[in-house]
Amino acid sequence: MRLAKFLANGGVASRRAAEGQIADGRVTVAGEIVRDPARGVDGSEPVAVDGRPVALPADRVVYAVNKPAGVVSTARDTHGRPTVVGLVPADRRLYPVGRLDADTTGLILLTDDGELANRLTHPRYGVPRTYRAKVLGGPVPEAALHALRRGVELDDGPTAPAQVRQLRPGVLEIIIREGRKRQVRRMCEAVGHPVSALERIAFGPLRLGRLKLGAHRLLEADEVDALRAAGVSRARTAR
């Protein structure tokens, strides 16, 4: 198994983040710093990050969390703000799957399964995220909705086409398959309707449902399987 995948499966971080840790010289194998994420490991030699041993857990978990506003989507925050990880008491190291802006509420996943986190967030897999956005400026005209569906030009390039429908005047449901910073907010602002409130209501096949704000729940095995399959099927289609 490649070293980056070993770290991801060991719950240290997503595979991409693990590659960064390796490049920074924070990872050792048998006591020696290794900077090659493709280095093969089989668990017979001790692996550590910042001196802390890493082992593959016998089982992995995924939690759904309804993130409140003001909570940041990181494992820890240098400014002392509350984090999503702090919302879930667990006996293992968890980290968020992707991010939500601090002022965005709704569904975010926490896991110690780095391989699953990679499948859910890597652009190659294109797992959809569904948002409900309240926007300013009254009812959104059809021309603006069409622009969002077609893709709009942002300062970091054009967005991919989105699925958009107006649930009621000034309230949009937007489904995207990208994960750019503050993307939905920037898309709406680009068509002249800034967001006043934003909630993520689904991640792939998993919906927020009736989970209360600030609450969490452990996903069932079939729900995790459905999340995993969402990434796999999309990747196969794109080939």
MOJO-V810358 format. One record per residue. RES is the residue in one small letter. PHI is phi as a letter, one per 20 degrees, with the letter a starting at -180 (none if undefined). PSI is psi as a letter, one per 40 degrees, with the letter a starting at -180 (NA if undefined). OMEGA is omega as a letter, one per 40 degrees, with the letter a starting at -180 (999 if undefined). Layout:
RES|PHI|PSI|OMEGA ; RES|PHI|PSI|OMEGA
This chain:
m|none|h|i ; r|f|i|a ; l|g|d|a ; a|f|d|i ; k|f|d|i ; f|g|d|i ; l|f|d|i ; a|f|d|i ; n|f|d|i ; g|e|e|i ; g|n|e|a ; v|f|d|a ; a|a|i|i ; s|f|i|a ; r|f|d|i ; r|f|d|i ; a|f|d|i ; a|f|d|i ; e|f|d|i ; g|f|d|i ; q|f|d|i ; i|f|d|i ; a|f|d|a ; d|e|e|i ; g|m|f|a ; r|e|e|a ; v|d|h|i ; t|c|i|i ; v|c|h|a ; a|l|f|i ; g|n|e|a ; e|d|h|i ; i|f|h|i ; v|c|h|a ; r|d|e|i ; d|d|h|a ; p|f|e|a ; a|e|e|i ; r|g|h|a ; g|f|h|i ; v|c|i|i ; d|c|e|i ; g|n|e|a ; s|f|d|i ; e|d|i|a ; p|f|h|i ; v|d|h|a ; a|b|i|i ; v|c|h|a ; d|l|f|i ; g|n|e|a ; r|e|h|a ; p|f|i|i ; v|c|h|i ; a|c|i|i ; l|e|h|i ; p|f|i|i ; a|f|d|i ; d|b|i|a ; r|c|i|a ; v|c|i|i ; v|c|h|i ; y|d|i|i ; a|e|h|a ; v|c|h|i ; n|e|g|a ; k|f|h|i ; p|f|i|i ; a|f|i|i ; g|n|e|i ; v|e|h|a ; v|e|i|a ; s|e|f|i ; t|c|i|i ; a|f|d|i ; r|b|i|a ; d|c|h|a ; t|f|e|a ; h|e|e|i ; g|m|e|i ; r|f|i|i ; p|f|i|a ; t|d|i|i ; v|f|d|i ; v|f|d|i ; g|f|e|i ; l|e|e|a ; v|c|h|i ; p|f|h|a ; a|b|i|a ; d|e|e|i ; r|b|i|a ; r|f|h|i ; l|d|i|i ; y|b|i|a ; p|f|i|i ; v|e|h|a ; g|m|a|a ; r|b|i|i ; l|c|i|i ; d|g|i|a ; a|g|d|a ; d|e|e|i ; t|d|h|a ; t|d|i|i ; g|o|a|a ; l|f|h|i ; i|c|i|a ; l|d|i|i ; l|c|h|a ; t|b|i|i ; d|d|e|a ; d|d|g|a ; g|f|d|i ; e|f|d|i ; l|f|d|i ; a|g|d|i ; n|f|d|a ; r|f|d|a ; l|e|d|a ; t|d|d|a ; h|f|h|a ; p|g|d|a ; r|g|d|a ; y|e|d|i ; g|l|f|i ; v|f|h|a ; p|f|i|i ; r|c|h|a ; t|d|h|a ; y|c|i|i ; r|d|h|a ; a|d|h|i ; k|e|h|a ; v|c|i|i ; l|e|i|i ; g|n|e|i ; g|m|a|i ; p|g|h|a ; v|e|h|a ; p|f|i|a ; e|g|d|a ; a|f|d|i ; a|f|d|i ; l|f|d|i ; h|f|d|i ; a|f|d|i ; l|f|d|i ; r|f|d|a ; r|f|d|a ; g|o|h|a ; v|d|i|a ; e|e|h|i ; l|d|i|a ; d|f|e|i ; d|d|f|i ; g|o|i|a ; p|f|i|i ; t|e|i|i ; a|f|i|i ; p|g|i|i ; a|d|i|i ; q|e|h|a ; v|c|h|i ; r|b|i|i ; q|e|h|a ; l|f|d|i ; r|b|i|a ; p|g|h|i ; g|n|e|i ; v|c|h|a ; l|d|i|i ; e|d|h|a ; i|c|h|i ; i|d|h|i ; i|c|i|i ; r|d|e|i ; e|d|i|a ; g|c|f|a ; r|f|i|a ; k|f|h|i ; r|l|f|a ; q|f|d|a ; v|f|d|i ; r|f|d|a ; r|f|d|i ; m|f|d|a ; c|f|d|i ; e|f|d|a ; a|f|d|i ; v|d|e|i ; g|n|e|a ; h|c|g|a ; p|g|i|a ; v|f|h|i ; s|d|d|i ; a|b|h|a ; l|c|h|a ; e|c|h|i ; r|e|h|a ; i|d|e|i ; a|b|i|i ; f|c|h|a ; g|l|b|a ; p|e|e|a ; l|e|h|a ; r|d|i|a ; l|f|d|i ; g|m|b|a ; r|e|e|i ; l|f|h|a ; k|f|i|i ; l|g|h|a ; g|n|e|a ; a|e|i|i ; h|b|i|i ; r|b|i|i ; l|e|h|a ; l|f|i|i ; e|f|i|a ; a|g|d|a ; d|f|d|i ; e|f|d|i ; v|f|d|i ; d|f|d|i ; a|f|d|i ; l|f|d|a ; r|f|d|a ; a|f|d|a ; a|f|d|i ; g|f|d|a ; v|f|d|a ; s|f|d|a ; r|f|d|a ; a|f|d|i ; r|f|d|i ; t|f|d|a ; a|f|e|a ; r|f|NA|999
